């Protein structure tokens, strides 16, 4: 005669599988390497790339101005502007209104 297994063993096994499955599903969505964290990291990466590009543009502008003020290449308009801003110089034919 065959004995019937107790139903409690099957219930414990099913419960353990269900709990483990729930834990792994939660970890896949909310965990350190989950979907939500990945979306957040991708958004931060896009923001940092945009900031990097803006800084590269600003650096290019500074390099251009530095080159224009160097001994090899002298931009008279930029030199005139810098002399006016930094030294407070003006031309004899100009009128200053304060």
C-alpha positions as CSV (number, residue, x, y, z in Angstrom):
1,X,0.0,0.0,0.0
2,X,1.3,3.4,-0.9
3,X,1.6,6.1,1.7
4,X,0.4,9.6,1.0
5,X,2.9,12.3,1.6
6,X,2.0,14.9,4.1
7,X,0.6,18.0,2.6
8,X,2.7,20.2,4.9
9,X,5.9,19.3,3.0
10,X,4.5,20.3,-0.3
11,X,3.2,23.5,1.2
12,X,6.6,24.3,2.7
13,X,8.4,23.6,-0.5
14,X,5.9,25.7,-2.5
15,X,6.2,28.5,0.0
16,X,10.0,28.5,-0.1
17,X,10.0,28.6,-3.9
18,X,7.4,31.4,-3.9
19,X,9.4,33.5,-1.4
20,X,12.7,32.9,-3.3
21,X,11.0,33.8,-6.6
22,X,9.6,37.0,-5.0
23,X,12.9,37.9,-3.6
24,X,14.7,37.5,-6.9
25,X,12.0,39.4,-8.7
26,X,12.2,42.3,-6.2
27,X,16.0,42.3,-6.5
28,X,15.8,42.4,-10.3
29,X,13.6,45.5,-10.2
30,X,14.6,47.4,-7.0
31,X,18.1,46.0,-6.2
32,X,21.5,47.5,-6.6
33,X,21.8,46.3,-10.2
34,X,18.0,46.4,-10.8
35,X,16.0,48.1,-13.6
36,X,15.3,51.3,-11.7
37,X,18.9,51.8,-10.7
38,X,20.0,51.2,-14.3
39,X,17.5,53.8,-15.6
40,X,18.8,56.3,-13.0
41,X,22.5,55.6,-14.0
42,X,21.7,56.0,-17.7
43,X,20.0,59.3,-17.0
44,X,23.0,60.5,-15.0
45,X,25.4,59.4,-17.7
46,X,23.4,61.4,-20.3
47,X,23.5,64.4,-18.1
48,X,27.3,64.0,-17.6
49,X,27.8,63.6,-21.3
50,X,25.9,66.9,-21.9
51,X,28.0,68.6,-19.3
52,X,31.2,67.2,-20.8
53,X,30.2,68.5,-24.2
54,X,29.4,72.0,-22.8
55,X,32.8,72.1,-21.0
56,X,34.6,71.0,-24.2
57,X,32.9,73.9,-26.0
58,X,34.0,76.3,-23.3
59,X,37.5,74.9,-23.4
60,X,37.6,75.4,-27.2
61,X,36.5,79.1,-26.8
62,X,39.3,79.6,-24.2
63,X,41.9,78.0,-26.4
64,X,40.8,80.2,-29.3
65,X,41.1,83.3,-27.2
66,X,44.4,82.3,-25.9
67,X,45.7,81.6,-29.4
68,X,44.4,84.9,-30.5
69,X,46.4,86.7,-27.8
70,X,49.6,84.7,-28.3
71,X,52.8,86.1,-29.8
72,X,52.3,84.0,-33.0
73,X,48.8,85.4,-33.8
74,X,47.8,88.9,-32.6
75,X,44.1,89.8,-33.0
76,X,44.1,93.6,-32.7
77,X,40.4,93.8,-31.9
78,X,40.7,91.4,-29.0
79,X,43.8,93.2,-27.8
80,X,41.9,96.5,-27.9
81,X,38.9,95.0,-26.1
82,X,41.2,93.6,-23.4
83,X,43.0,96.9,-23.0
84,X,39.8,98.7,-22.5
85,X,38.4,96.2,-20.0
86,X,41.5,95.5,-17.9
87,X,43.4,98.8,-18.1
88,X,40.5,101.2,-18.6
89,X,42.1,102.6,-21.8
90,X,40.2,104.5,-24.5
91,X,41.0,106.2,-27.8
92,X,41.6,110.0,-27.9
93,X,38.6,110.5,-30.2
94,X,36.1,108.7,-27.9
95,X,33.7,110.4,-25.5
96,X,33.0,108.6,-22.1
97,X,29.5,108.9,-20.7
98,X,29.1,107.9,-17.1
